[in-house]
Amino acid sequence: MAINGNQRAYLRAEANSLDSLLHIGKDDVNENIITELDNLLRTRELVKVTVLKTNTTPIKELANDLAEKTAADIVQVIGRKFVLYKFSEELAKKGKTIYNL
């Protein structure tokens, strides 16, 4: 599901105070990183990812790849960091969703 400009702006504001929960090093994206990111998205919905300088893959390409593999939306890409969002049914049932798209 694509998010519109107003939703993206709201999510960017929410992500501003987040710490990076996932760090990607020089190794390429593997199944462990995808699984961990999917778990984080399921429990938090909004995840900030940092790509270390040792990784030579372009950041936008990496963000697109991970968003595609986790069925998430890219909120923003800035420098060596990017933010992904994925609506969580688990959090919605508990009434703890960040933003109900």
PDB file as gemmi writes it, atoms N, CA and C in Angstrom:
CRYST1    1.000    1.000    1.000  90.00  90.00  90.00 P 1                      
ATOM      1  N   MET A   1       0.849  -1.174   0.000  1.00  0.00           N  
ATOM      2  CA  MET A   1       0.000   0.000   0.000  1.00  0.00           C  
ATOM      3  C   MET A   1       0.895   1.237   0.000  1.00  0.00           C  
ATOM      4  N   ALA A   2       0.650   2.116  -0.930  1.00  0.00           N  
ATOM      5  CA  ALA A   2       1.429   3.351  -1.006  1.00  0.00           C  
ATOM      6  C   ALA A   2       0.863   4.382  -0.036  1.00  0.00           C  
ATOM      7  N   ILE A   3       1.748   5.148   0.544  1.00  0.00           N  
ATOM      8  CA  ILE A   3       1.308   6.194   1.469  1.00  0.00           C  
ATOM      9  C   ILE A   3       1.373   7.536   0.751  1.00  0.00           C  
ATOM     10  N   ASN A   4       0.454   8.437   1.109  1.00  0.00           N  
ATOM     11  CA  ASN A   4       0.427   9.742   0.442  1.00  0.00           C  
ATOM     12  C   ASN A   4       1.327  10.741   1.171  1.00  0.00           C  
ATOM     13  N   GLY A   5       1.394  11.958   0.662  1.00  0.00           N  
ATOM     14  CA  GLY A   5       2.298  12.977   1.201  1.00  0.00           C  
ATOM     15  C   GLY A   5       2.019  13.354   2.642  1.00  0.00           C  
ATOM     16  N   ASN A   6       0.738  13.502   3.005  1.00  0.00           N  
ATOM     17  CA  ASN A   6       0.396  13.859   4.386  1.00  0.00           C  
ATOM     18  C   ASN A   6       0.774  12.749   5.355  1.00  0.00           C  
ATOM     19  N   GLN A   7       0.518  11.508   4.963  1.00  0.00           N  
ATOM     20  CA  GLN A   7       0.877  10.370   5.803  1.00  0.00           C  
ATOM     21  C   GLN A   7       2.392  10.280   5.950  1.00  0.00           C  
ATOM     22  N   ARG A   8       3.098  10.485   4.835  1.00  0.00           N  
ATOM     23  CA  ARG A   8       4.564  10.433   4.865  1.00  0.00           C  
ATOM     24  C   ARG A   8       5.130  11.519   5.787  1.00  0.00           C  
ATOM     25  N   ALA A   9       4.557  12.719   5.729  1.00  0.00           N  
ATOM     26  CA  ALA A   9       5.016  13.820   6.587  1.00  0.00           C  
ATOM     27  C   ALA A   9       4.799  13.481   8.059  1.00  0.00           C  
ATOM     28  N   TYR A  10       3.646  12.906   8.388  1.00  0.00           N  
ATOM     29  CA  TYR A  10       3.364  12.517   9.768  1.00  0.00           C  
ATOM     30  C   TYR A  10       4.354  11.454  10.238  1.00  0.00           C  
ATOM     31  N   LEU A  11       4.603  10.458   9.396  1.00  0.00           N  
ATOM     32  CA  LEU A  11       5.522   9.379   9.765  1.00  0.00           C  
ATOM     33  C   LEU A  11       6.959   9.880   9.879  1.00  0.00           C  
ATOM     34  N   ARG A  12       7.361  10.827   9.024  1.00  0.00           N  
ATOM     35  CA  ARG A  12       8.703  11.421   9.143  1.00  0.00           C  
ATOM     36  C   ARG A  12       8.858  12.117  10.484  1.00  0.00           C  
ATOM     37  N   ALA A  13       7.819  12.838  10.908  1.00  0.00           N  
ATOM     38  CA  ALA A  13       7.860  13.530  12.197  1.00  0.00           C  
ATOM     39  C   ALA A  13       7.967  12.525  13.337  1.00  0.00           C  
ATOM     40  N   GLU A  14       7.228  11.425  13.245  1.00  0.00           N  
ATOM     41  CA  GLU A  14       7.290  10.384  14.277  1.00  0.00           C  
ATOM     42  C   GLU A  14       8.670   9.727  14.308  1.00  0.00           C  
ATOM     43  N   ALA A  15       9.272   9.535  13.148  1.00  0.00           N  
ATOM     44  CA  ALA A  15      10.567   8.859  13.058  1.00  0.00           C  
ATOM     45  C   ALA A  15      11.719   9.740  13.514  1.00  0.00           C  
ATOM     46  N   ASN A  16      11.494  11.038  13.580  1.00  0.00           N  
ATOM     47  CA  ASN A  16      12.556  11.975  13.939  1.00  0.00           C  
ATOM     48  C   ASN A  16      13.199  11.640  15.280  1.00  0.00           C  
ATOM     49  N   SER A  17      12.406  11.211  16.238  1.00  0.00           N  
ATOM     50  CA  SER A  17      12.934  10.944  17.578  1.00  0.00           C  
ATOM     51  C   SER A  17      13.348   9.486  17.775  1.00  0.00           C  
ATOM     52  N   LEU A  18      13.188   8.652  16.762  1.00  0.00           N  
ATOM     53  CA  LEU A  18      13.540   7.239  16.887  1.00  0.00           C  
ATOM     54  C   LEU A  18      15.044   7.024  16.792  1.00  0.00           C  
ATOM     55  N   ASP A  19      15.524   6.039  17.521  1.00  0.00           N  
ATOM     56  CA  ASP A  19      16.897   5.580  17.360  1.00  0.00           C  
ATOM     57  C   ASP A  19      16.910   4.502  16.282  1.00  0.00           C  
ATOM     58  N   SER A  20      18.052   4.314  15.646  1.00  0.00           N  
ATOM     59  CA  SER A  20      18.173   3.245  14.659  1.00  0.00           C  
ATOM     60  C   SER A  20      18.101   1.903  15.370  1.00  0.00           C  
ATOM     61  N   LEU A  21      17.230   1.043  14.890  1.00  0.00           N  
ATOM     62  CA  LEU A  21      17.056  -0.265  15.507  1.00  0.00           C  
ATOM     63  C   LEU A  21      17.790  -1.361  14.755  1.00  0.00           C  
ATOM     64  N   LEU A  22      18.197  -1.067  13.532  1.00  0.00           N  
ATOM     65  CA  LEU A  22      18.875  -2.059  12.720  1.00  0.00           C  
ATOM     66  C   LEU A  22      20.062  -1.392  12.033  1.00  0.00           C  
ATOM     67  N   HIS A  23      21.214  -2.045  12.103  1.00  0.00           N  
ATOM     68  CA  HIS A  23      22.429  -1.542  11.462  1.00  0.00           C  
ATOM     69  C   HIS A  23      22.865  -2.571  10.425  1.00  0.00           C  
ATOM     70  N   ILE A  24      23.120  -2.108   9.226  1.00  0.00           N  
ATOM     71  CA  ILE A  24      23.534  -2.998   8.149  1.00  0.00           C  
ATOM     72  C   ILE A  24      24.991  -2.708   7.842  1.00  0.00           C  
ATOM     73  N   GLY A  25      25.820  -3.738   7.943  1.00  0.00           N  
ATOM     74  CA  GLY A  25      27.258  -3.588   7.739  1.00  0.00           C  
ATOM     75  C   GLY A  25      27.681  -3.911   6.325  1.00  0.00           C  
ATOM     76  N   LYS A  26      28.927  -4.369   6.182  1.00  0.00           N  
ATOM     77  CA  LYS A  26      29.493  -4.585   4.854  1.00  0.00           C  
ATOM     78  C   LYS A  26      28.913  -5.797   4.144  1.00  0.00           C  
ATOM     79  N   ASP A  27      28.342  -6.722   4.882  1.00  0.00           N  
ATOM     80  CA  ASP A  27      27.739  -7.891   4.246  1.00  0.00           C  
ATOM     81  C   ASP A  27      26.470  -7.486   3.506  1.00  0.00           C  
ATOM     82  N   ASP A  28      26.196  -8.192   2.435  1.00  0.00           N  
ATOM     83  CA  ASP A  28      24.964  -7.923   1.700  1.00  0.00           C  
ATOM     84  C   ASP A  28      23.761  -8.296   2.551  1.00  0.00           C  
ATOM     85  N   VAL A  29      22.602  -7.843   2.131  1.00  0.00           N  
ATOM     86  CA  VAL A  29      21.365  -8.170   2.836  1.00  0.00           C  
ATOM     87  C   VAL A  29      21.151  -9.672   2.738  1.00  0.00           C  
ATOM     88  N   ASN A  30      20.959 -10.297   3.895  1.00  0.00           N  
ATOM     89  CA  ASN A  30      20.718 -11.733   3.905  1.00  0.00           C  
ATOM     90  C   ASN A  30      19.389 -12.028   4.597  1.00  0.00           C  
ATOM     91  N   GLU A  31      19.060 -13.289   4.686  1.00  0.00           N  
ATOM     92  CA  GLU A  31      17.776 -13.706   5.252  1.00  0.00           C  
ATOM     93  C   GLU A  31      17.633 -13.278   6.712  1.00  0.00           C  
ATOM     94  N   ASN A  32      18.730 -13.266   7.465  1.00  0.00           N  
ATOM     95  CA  ASN A  32      18.666 -12.854   8.877  1.00  0.00           C  
ATOM     96  C   ASN A  32      18.257 -11.387   9.018  1.00  0.00           C  
ATOM     97  N   ILE A  33      18.803 -10.536   8.183  1.00  0.00           N  
ATOM     98  CA  ILE A  33      18.458  -9.109   8.233  1.00  0.00           C  
ATOM     99  C   ILE A  33      16.997  -8.906   7.849  1.00  0.00           C  
ATOM    100  N   ILE A  34      16.547  -9.612   6.824  1.00  0.00           N  
ATOM    101  CA  ILE A  34      15.154  -9.488   6.389  1.00  0.00           C  
ATOM    102  C   ILE A  34      14.207  -9.969   7.482  1.00  0.00           C  
ATOM    103  N   THR A  35      14.530 -11.094   8.108  1.00  0.00           N  
ATOM    104  CA  THR A  35      13.693 -11.628   9.190  1.00  0.00           C  
ATOM    105  C   THR A  35      13.649 -10.671  10.364  1.00  0.00           C  
ATOM    106  N   GLU A  36      14.797 -10.142  10.754  1.00  0.00           N  
ATOM    107  CA  GLU A  36      14.855  -9.205  11.876  1.00  0.00           C  
ATOM    108  C   GLU A  36      14.066  -7.932  11.575  1.00  0.00           C  
ATOM    109  N   LEU A  37      14.224  -7.403  10.373  1.00  0.00           N  
ATOM    110  CA  LEU A  37      13.489  -6.203   9.985  1.00  0.00           C  
ATOM    111  C   LEU A  37      11.986  -6.465   9.964  1.00  0.00           C  
ATOM    112  N   ASP A  38      11.580  -7.609   9.452  1.00  0.00           N  
ATOM    113  CA  ASP A  38      10.158  -7.955   9.419  1.00  0.00           C  
ATOM    114  C   ASP A  38       9.590  -8.053  10.833  1.00  0.00           C  
ATOM    115  N   ASN A  39      10.348  -8.645  11.756  1.00  0.00           N  
ATOM    116  CA  ASN A  39       9.914  -8.720  13.160  1.00  0.00           C  
ATOM    117  C   ASN A  39       9.795  -7.332  13.776  1.00  0.00           C  
ATOM    118  N   LEU A  40      10.760  -6.468  13.506  1.00  0.00           N  
ATOM    119  CA  LEU A  40      10.708  -5.100  14.031  1.00  0.00           C  
ATOM    120  C   LEU A  40       9.508  -4.340  13.477  1.00  0.00           C  
ATOM    121  N   LEU A  41       9.244  -4.498  12.191  1.00  0.00           N  
ATOM    122  CA  LEU A  41       8.099  -3.814  11.580  1.00  0.00           C  
ATOM    123  C   LEU A  41       6.776  -4.327  12.151  1.00  0.00           C  
ATOM    124  N   ARG A  42       6.721  -5.612  12.454  1.00  0.00           N  
ATOM    125  CA  ARG A  42       5.498  -6.184  13.005  1.00  0.00           C  
ATOM    126  C   ARG A  42       5.234  -5.675  14.420  1.00  0.00           C  
ATOM    127  N   THR A  43       6.292  -5.454  15.190  1.00  0.00           N  
ATOM    128  CA  THR A  43       6.116  -5.038  16.584  1.00  0.00           C  
ATOM    129  C   THR A  43       6.167  -3.527  16.785  1.00  0.00           C  
ATOM    130  N   ARG A  44       6.715  -2.781  15.813  1.00  0.00           N  
ATOM    131  CA  ARG A  44       6.865  -1.328  15.989  1.00  0.00           C  
ATOM    132  C   ARG A  44       6.268  -0.490  14.871  1.00  0.00           C  
ATOM    133  N   GLU A  45       6.041  -1.063  13.726  1.00  0.00           N  
ATOM    134  CA  GLU A  45       5.512  -0.405  12.524  1.00  0.00           C  
ATOM    135  C   GLU A  45       6.492   0.552  11.856  1.00  0.00           C  
ATOM    136  N   LEU A  46       7.187   1.353  12.605  1.00  0.00           N  
ATOM    137  CA  LEU A  46       8.084   2.370  12.056  1.00  0.00           C  
ATOM    138  C   LEU A  46       9.507   2.050  12.512  1.00  0.00           C  
ATOM    139  N   VAL A  47      10.407   1.827  11.559  1.00  0.00           N  
ATOM    140  CA  VAL A  47      11.767   1.397  11.900  1.00  0.00           C  
ATOM    141  C   VAL A  47      12.780   2.255  11.156  1.00  0.00           C  
ATOM    142  N   LYS A  48      13.764   2.754  11.910  1.00  0.00           N  
ATOM    143  CA  LYS A  48      14.869   3.509  11.316  1.00  0.00           C  
ATOM    144  C   LYS A  48      16.058   2.560  11.177  1.00  0.00           C  
ATOM    145  N   VAL A  49      16.671   2.570  10.000  1.00  0.00           N  
ATOM    146  CA  VAL A  49      17.786   1.677   9.687  1.00  0.00           C  
ATOM    147  C   VAL A  49      19.008   2.515   9.341  1.00  0.00           C  
ATOM    148  N   THR A  50      20.160   2.130   9.876  1.00  0.00           N  
ATOM    149  CA  THR A  50      21.424   2.792   9.562  1.00  0.00           C  
ATOM    150  C   THR A  50      22.285   1.846   8.731  1.00  0.00           C  
ATOM    151  N   VAL A  51      22.882   2.379   7.677  1.00  0.00           N  
ATOM    152  CA  VAL A  51      23.792   1.610   6.840  1.00  0.00           C  
ATOM    153  C   VAL A  51      25.200   2.109   7.134  1.00  0.00           C  
ATOM    154  N   LEU A  52      26.055   1.206   7.568  1.00  0.00           N  
ATOM    155  CA  LEU A  52      27.421   1.585   7.919  1.00  0.00           C  
ATOM    156  C   LEU A  52      28.228   1.950   6.673  1.00  0.00           C  
ATOM    157  N   LYS A  53      29.288   2.717   6.861  1.00  0.00           N  
ATOM    158  CA  LYS A  53      30.109   3.195   5.740  1.00  0.00           C  
ATOM    159  C   LYS A  53      30.807   2.065   5.001  1.00  0.00           C  
ATOM    160  N   THR A  54      30.950   0.913   5.656  1.00  0.00           N  
ATOM    161  CA  THR A  54      31.618  -0.218   5.015  1.00  0.00           C  
ATOM    162  C   THR A  54      30.757  -0.885   3.954  1.00  0.00           C  
ATOM    163  N   ASN A  55      29.470  -0.591   3.925  1.00  0.00           N  
ATOM    164  CA  ASN A  55      28.571  -1.153   2.919  1.00  0.00           C  
ATOM    165  C   ASN A  55      28.635  -0.283   1.667  1.00  0.00           C  
ATOM    166  N   THR A  56      28.902  -0.906   0.533  1.00  0.00           N  
ATOM    167  CA  THR A  56      29.086  -0.152  -0.711  1.00  0.00           C  
ATOM    168  C   THR A  56      27.822  -0.069  -1.571  1.00  0.00           C  
ATOM    169  N   THR A  57      26.760  -0.741  -1.163  1.00  0.00           N  
ATOM    170  CA  THR A  57      25.501  -0.697  -1.920  1.00  0.00           C  
ATOM    171  C   THR A  57      24.874   0.686  -1.779  1.00  0.00           C  
ATOM    172  N   PRO A  58      24.379   1.275  -2.866  1.00  0.00           N  
ATOM    173  CA  PRO A  58      23.689   2.570  -2.749  1.00  0.00           C  
ATOM    174  C   PRO A  58      22.514   2.478  -1.765  1.00  0.00           C  
ATOM    175  N   ILE A  59      22.360   3.497  -0.929  1.00  0.00           N  
ATOM    176  CA  ILE A  59      21.373   3.476   0.154  1.00  0.00           C  
ATOM    177  C   ILE A  59      19.950   3.350  -0.391  1.00  0.00           C  
ATOM    178  N   LYS A  60      19.623   4.098  -1.433  1.00  0.00           N  
ATOM    179  CA  LYS A  60      18.262   4.030  -1.991  1.00  0.00           C  
ATOM    180  C   LYS A  60      17.958   2.642  -2.543  1.00  0.00           C  
ATOM    181  N   GLU A  61      18.951   2.035  -3.165  1.00  0.00           N  
ATOM    182  CA  GLU A  61      18.780   0.685  -3.696  1.00  0.00           C  
ATOM    183  C   GLU A  61      18.542  -0.311  -2.558  1.00  0.00           C  
ATOM    184  N   LEU A  62      19.300  -0.163  -1.482  1.00  0.00           N  
ATOM    185  CA  LEU A  62      19.149  -1.024  -0.309  1.00  0.00           C  
ATOM    186  C   LEU A  62      17.774  -0.835   0.332  1.00  0.00           C  
ATOM    187  N   ALA A  63      17.334   0.412   0.454  1.00  0.00           N  
ATOM    188  CA  ALA A  63      16.022   0.709   1.038  1.00  0.00           C  
ATOM    189  C   ALA A  63      14.909   0.120   0.176  1.00  0.00           C  
ATOM    190  N   ASN A  64      15.011   0.280  -1.138  1.00  0.00           N  
ATOM    191  CA  ASN A  64      14.002  -0.287  -2.042  1.00  0.00           C  
ATOM    192  C   ASN A  64      13.950  -1.806  -1.948  1.00  0.00           C  
ATOM    193  N   ASP A  65      15.116  -2.427  -1.884  1.00  0.00           N  
ATOM    194  CA  ASP A  65      15.200  -3.880  -1.797  1.00  0.00           C  
ATOM    195  C   ASP A  65      14.547  -4.389  -0.510  1.00  0.00           C  
ATOM    196  N   LEU A  66      14.890  -3.775   0.620  1.00  0.00           N  
ATOM    197  CA  LEU A  66      14.318  -4.211   1.897  1.00  0.00           C  
ATOM    198  C   LEU A  66      12.825  -3.915   1.982  1.00  0.00           C  
ATOM    199  N   ALA A  67      12.398  -2.787   1.443  1.00  0.00           N  
ATOM    200  CA  ALA A  67      10.969  -2.453   1.453  1.00  0.00           C  
ATOM    201  C   ALA A  67      10.185  -3.471   0.631  1.00  0.00           C  
ATOM    202  N   GLU A  68      10.737  -3.857  -0.491  1.00  0.00           N  
ATOM    203  CA  GLU A  68      10.071  -4.838  -1.345  1.00  0.00           C  
ATOM    204  C   GLU A  68       9.989  -6.201  -0.660  1.00  0.00           C  
ATOM    205  N   LYS A  69      11.077  -6.623  -0.030  1.00  0.00           N  
ATOM    206  CA  LYS A  69      11.118  -7.952   0.592  1.00  0.00           C  
ATOM    207  C   LYS A  69      10.290  -8.039   1.870  1.00  0.00           C  
ATOM    208  N   THR A  70      10.011  -6.905   2.502  1.00  0.00           N  
ATOM    209  CA  THR A  70       9.209  -6.914   3.730  1.00  0.00           C  
ATOM    210  C   THR A  70       7.812  -6.338   3.515  1.00  0.00           C  
ATOM    211  N   ALA A  71       7.492  -5.960   2.290  1.00  0.00           N  
ATOM    212  CA  ALA A  71       6.191  -5.348   1.951  1.00  0.00           C  
ATOM    213  C   ALA A  71       5.947  -4.084   2.768  1.00  0.00           C  
ATOM    214  N   ALA A  72       6.994  -3.287   2.933  1.00  0.00           N  
ATOM    215  CA  ALA A  72       6.909  -2.038   3.701  1.00  0.00           C  
ATOM    216  C   ALA A  72       6.969  -0.851   2.745  1.00  0.00           C  
ATOM    217  N   ASP A  73       6.672   0.327   3.285  1.00  0.00           N  
ATOM    218  CA  ASP A  73       6.768   1.571   2.524  1.00  0.00           C  
ATOM    219  C   ASP A  73       7.982   2.356   2.999  1.00  0.00           C  
ATOM    220  N   ILE A  74       8.685   2.986   2.062  1.00  0.00           N  
ATOM    221  CA  ILE A  74       9.803   3.850   2.424  1.00  0.00           C  
ATOM    222  C   ILE A  74       9.232   5.204   2.823  1.00  0.00           C  
ATOM    223  N   VAL A  75       9.572   5.646   4.027  1.00  0.00           N  
ATOM    224  CA  VAL A  75       9.120   6.947   4.511  1.00  0.00           C  
ATOM    225  C   VAL A  75      10.104   8.017   4.071  1.00  0.00           C  
ATOM    226  N   GLN A  76      11.397   7.765   4.298  1.00  0.00           N  
ATOM    227  CA  GLN A  76      12.413   8.719   3.865  1.00  0.00           C  
ATOM    228  C   GLN A  76      13.776   8.054   3.822  1.00  0.00           C  
ATOM    229  N   VAL A  77      14.651   8.636   3.005  1.00  0.00           N  
ATOM    230  CA  VAL A  77      16.052   8.227   2.928  1.00  0.00           C  
ATOM    231  C   VAL A  77      16.867   9.494   3.088  1.00  0.00           C  
ATOM    232  N   ILE A  78      17.698   9.525   4.131  1.00  0.00           N  
ATOM    233  CA  ILE A  78      18.558  10.686   4.372  1.00  0.00           C  
ATOM    234  C   ILE A  78      19.954  10.177   4.712  1.00  0.00           C  
ATOM    235  N   GLY A  79      20.918  10.573   3.912  1.00  0.00           N  
ATOM    236  CA  GLY A  79      22.294  10.170   4.177  1.00  0.00           C  
ATOM    237  C   GLY A  79      22.432   8.658   4.180  1.00  0.00           C  
ATOM    238  N   ARG A  80      22.907   8.109   5.286  1.00  0.00           N  
ATOM    239  CA  ARG A  80      23.096   6.675   5.411  1.00  0.00           C  
ATOM    240  C   ARG A  80      21.991   6.027   6.240  1.00  0.00           C  
ATOM    241  N   LYS A  81      20.886   6.733   6.402  1.00  0.00           N  
ATOM    242  CA  LYS A  81      19.753   6.210   7.174  1.00  0.00           C  
ATOM    243  C   LYS A  81      18.493   6.233   6.327  1.00  0.00           C  
ATOM    244  N   PHE A  82      17.614   5.283   6.608  1.00  0.00           N  
ATOM    245  CA  PHE A  82      16.294   5.308   5.982  1.00  0.00           C  
ATOM    246  C   PHE A  82      15.266   4.772   6.964  1.00  0.00           C  
ATOM    247  N   VAL A  83      14.015   5.145   6.713  1.00  0.00           N  
ATOM    248  CA  VAL A  83      12.914   4.780   7.601  1.00  0.00           C  
ATOM    249  C   VAL A  83      11.882   4.005   6.793  1.00  0.00           C  
ATOM    250  N   LEU A  84      11.437   2.876   7.357  1.00  0.00           N  
ATOM    251  CA  LEU A  84      10.417   2.055   6.725  1.00  0.00           C  
ATOM    252  C   LEU A  84       9.184   1.983   7.613  1.00  0.00           C  
ATOM    253  N   TYR A  85       8.013   1.876   6.977  1.00  0.00           N  
ATOM    254  CA  TYR A  85       6.747   1.762   7.705  1.00  0.00           C  
ATOM    255  C   TYR A  85       5.950   0.597   7.131  1.00  0.00           C  
ATOM    256  N   LYS A  86       5.359  -0.177   8.030  1.00  0.00           N  
ATOM    257  CA  LYS A  86       4.463  -1.254   7.621  1.00  0.00           C  
ATOM    258  C   LYS A  86       3.351  -1.354   8.651  1.00  0.00           C  
ATOM    259  N   PHE A  87       2.100  -1.243   8.202  1.00  0.00           N  
ATOM    260  CA  PHE A  87       0.958  -1.340   9.104  1.00  0.00           C  
ATOM    261  C   PHE A  87       0.956  -2.707   9.770  1.00  0.00           C  
ATOM    262  N   SER A  88       0.718  -2.735  11.086  1.00  0.00           N  
ATOM    263  CA  SER A  88       0.732  -3.972  11.852  1.00  0.00           C  
ATOM    264  C   SER A  88      -0.667  -4.315  12.342  1.00  0.00           C  
ATOM    265  N   GLU A  89      -1.179  -5.449  11.894  1.00  0.00           N  
ATOM    266  CA  GLU A  89      -2.492  -5.921  12.358  1.00  0.00           C  
ATOM    267  C   GLU A  89      -2.457  -6.215  13.851  1.00  0.00           C  
ATOM    268  N   GLU A  90      -1.325  -6.752  14.337  1.00  0.00           N  
ATOM    269  CA  GLU A  90      -1.192  -7.070  15.765  1.00  0.00           C  
ATOM    270  C   GLU A  90      -1.360  -5.821  16.621  1.00  0.00           C  
ATOM    271  N   LEU A  91      -0.700  -4.740  16.240  1.00  0.00           N  
ATOM    272  CA  LEU A  91      -0.806  -3.498  17.005  1.00  0.00           C  
ATOM    273  C   LEU A  91      -2.184  -2.865  16.851  1.00  0.00           C  
ATOM    274  N   ALA A  92      -2.794  -3.018  15.691  1.00  0.00           N  
ATOM    275  CA  ALA A  92      -4.127  -2.451  15.468  1.00  0.00           C  
ATOM    276  C   ALA A  92      -5.154  -3.113  16.382  1.00  0.00           C  
ATOM    277  N   LYS A  93      -5.023  -4.419  16.581  1.00  0.00           N  
ATOM    278  CA  LYS A  93      -5.938  -5.138  17.470  1.00  0.00           C  
ATOM    279  C   LYS A  93      -5.793  -4.659  18.908  1.00  0.00           C  
ATOM    280  N   LYS A  94      -4.591  -4.260  19.279  1.00  0.00           N  
ATOM    281  CA  LYS A  94      -4.336  -3.763  20.636  1.00  0.00           C  
ATOM    282  C   LYS A  94      -4.611  -2.268  20.759  1.00  0.00           C  
ATOM    283  N   GLY A  95      -4.903  -1.614  19.644  1.00  0.00           N  
ATOM    284  CA  GLY A  95      -5.148  -0.175  19.653  1.00  0.00           C  
ATOM    285  C   GLY A  95      -3.889   0.646  19.812  1.00  0.00           C  
ATOM    286  N   LYS A  96      -2.744   0.103  19.397  1.00  0.00           N  
ATOM    287  CA  LYS A  96      -1.462   0.783  19.581  1.00  0.00           C  
ATOM    288  C   LYS A  96      -0.781   1.123  18.265  1.00  0.00           C  
ATOM    289  N   THR A  97      -1.549   1.193  17.195  1.00  0.00           N  
ATOM    290  CA  THR A  97      -0.956   1.499  15.898  1.00  0.00           C  
ATOM    291  C   THR A  97      -0.512   2.963  15.847  1.00  0.00           C  
ATOM    292  N   ILE A  98       0.552   3.238  15.119  1.00  0.00           N  
ATOM    293  CA  ILE A  98       1.075   4.600  15.002  1.00  0.00           C  
ATOM    294  C   ILE A  98       0.163   5.447  14.139  1.00  0.00           C  
ATOM    295  N   TYR A  99      -0.206   4.904  13.000  1.00  0.00           N  
ATOM    296  CA  TYR A  99      -0.990   5.678  12.038  1.00  0.00           C  
ATOM    297  C   TYR A  99      -1.845   4.700  11.262  1.00  0.00           C  
ATOM    298  N   ASN A 100      -3.138   4.827  11.342  1.00  0.00           N  
ATOM    299  CA  ASN A 100      -4.037   3.904  10.665  1.00  0.00           C  
ATOM    300  C   ASN A 100      -4.266   4.362   9.231  1.00  0.00           C  
ATOM    301  N   LEU A 101      -3.588   3.709   8.304  1.00  0.00           N  
ATOM    302  CA  LEU A 101      -3.741   4.058   6.897  1.00  0.00           C  
ATOM    303  C   LEU A 101      -4.964   3.349   6.395  1.00  0.00           C  
TER     304      LEU A 101                                                      
END                                                                             
